[in-house]
Amino acid sequence: MTAITSDIEARLAAGAPDVEVLLVEAEGETLRLFIDHPDGVTLEHCEQVTTLLGEYREQYAIEVSSPGEDRPLTKPQHFRRFLGQQARVRLREARGGHKSLTGELVGASDQEVTIAAGEGIVSIPYNQIVRSNLVPGD
């Protein structure tokens, strides 16, 4: 987890405790956040998060949005919540010639996620994952 992600999570824990930060991406002058809320993400939640990140608005254009159907998976509890669903996992280093795996989430411990992919059952340590998200159903 990056320092900016840790800081943003701390700010939201204090100012908007029901809002969960799913993913923070800083690209150039844009700071993009995907958030979630138990009752769904509303425009008011996005506005509240933007207001809580006032200091960041001096340096970045801030984009806050809901996760959508292809929601990012960044923490062990995210993977556990969506066991049985399809996910795409992008790896830091290629495994079996592939840097991306897509398959059913079949397990998630505190150290790794297990996916039933075309290559078989594969366990991937979280520190080897660059990015992961759900794959929307048809």
C-alpha positions in Angstrom: 0.0 0.0 0.0 1.3 3.4 -0.9 1.7 6.3 1.5 -1.0 8.3 -0.3 -3.4 5.4 0.0 -2.7 5.0 3.7 -3.2 8.7 4.2 -6.5 8.8 2.3 -7.8 5.7 4.1 -7.0 7.4 7.5 -8.8 10.6 6.4 -11.9 8.8 5.3 -11.9 6.6 8.5 -12.1 9.8 10.5 -14.5 11.8 8.3 -16.6 9.1 6.5 -16.2 5.8 8.4 -18.7 3.9 6.3 -16.9 4.7 3.0 -14.3 2.1 2.0 -11.4 3.0 -0.3 -11.1 0.2 -2.9 -8.3 1.6 -5.1 -6.3 4.8 -5.3 -4.4 5.6 -8.6 -2.3 8.6 -9.0 -1.6 9.3 -12.7 0.1 12.5 -13.6 -2.1 15.3 -12.3 -5.1 13.0 -11.7 -5.9 11.2 -8.4 -8.5 8.5 -9.1 -10.4 6.8 -6.2 -12.8 3.9 -6.3 -15.0 3.8 -3.2 -17.7 1.6 -1.8 -20.4 2.0 0.8 -22.7 -0.7 2.4 -25.8 1.1 0.9 -24.2 1.7 -2.5 -22.2 4.8 -3.6 -24.2 8.0 -4.1 -23.2 11.4 -5.5 -23.2 12.6 -1.9 -20.6 10.1 -0.9 -18.3 11.1 -3.9 -18.7 14.8 -2.9 -18.0 14.0 0.8 -14.8 12.2 -0.2 -13.7 15.0 -2.5 -14.3 17.5 0.3 -12.3 15.4 2.8 -9.4 15.4 0.4 -9.2 19.2 0.1 -5.4 19.3 0.4 -5.0 16.9 -2.4 -7.1 19.1 -4.7 -4.2 21.6 -4.7 -2.0 19.1 -6.5 -4.4 16.8 -8.3 -7.7 16.7 -10.2 -9.7 14.3 -8.1 -12.0 11.7 -9.6 -14.1 9.7 -7.2 -16.4 6.9 -8.4 -18.2 3.7 -7.4 -16.5 0.4 -8.3 -18.9 -0.6 -11.1 -19.4 -4.2 -12.3 -15.6 -4.7 -12.8 -14.8 -3.5 -9.3 -11.2 -3.6 -8.2 -10.1 -6.2 -5.7 -7.3 -4.9 -3.6 -7.5 -6.6 -0.1 -7.9 -10.2 1.1 -11.5 -9.4 2.3 -12.4 -8.2 -1.2 -11.3 -11.5 -2.7 -13.1 -13.5 0.1 -16.4 -11.5 -0.5 -16.5 -12.5 -4.1 -15.5 -16.2 -4.0 -17.2 -18.1 -6.8 -17.1 -15.1 -9.2 -14.8 -14.5 -12.1 -11.8 -12.2 -11.7 -8.9 -11.0 -13.7 -5.5 -10.8 -12.0 -2.5 -9.0 -13.5 0.8 -10.2 -12.2 4.1 -8.4 -11.6 6.0 -11.2 -13.2 4.9 -13.7 -15.8 3.8 -17.2 -14.7 3.8 -19.9 -17.3 4.3 -17.2 -19.9 1.3 -15.1 -18.8 1.1 -11.8 -16.9 -2.7 -12.0 -16.6 -4.9 -14.8 -15.3 -8.7 -14.9 -15.5 -10.8 -17.5 -13.6 -13.1 -18.2 -10.7 -12.0 -17.1 -7.3 -11.9 -20.3 -5.2 -9.9 -19.3 -2.1 -8.5 -16.3 -0.4 -6.2 -16.4 2.7 -4.5 -13.4 4.3 -1.4 -14.2 2.1 -2.7 -15.3 -1.3 -5.7 -15.7 -3.6 -6.5 -19.0 -5.4 -8.0 -19.0 -8.8 -9.4 -21.8 -11.0 -8.1 -20.6 -14.4 -7.5 -22.3 -17.7 -4.1 -23.3 -16.4 -5.6 -25.1 -13.5 -5.8 -24.1 -9.8 -3.3 -21.3 -9.2 -2.4 -19.6 -5.9 -1.0 -16.1 -6.2 0.6 -14.2 -3.3 -1.0 -10.7 -3.0 2.5 -9.1 -3.3 2.7 -10.5 -6.9 -0.6 -8.8 -7.9 -0.3 -5.5 -9.8 -4.1 -5.1 -10.2 -7.2 -7.3 -10.0 -10.8 -6.8 -10.7 -14.1 -8.7 -11.1 -15.0 -9.8 -14.6 -18.7 -8.8 -15.3 -21.0 -11.7 -16.2 -22.7 -11.9 -19.6 
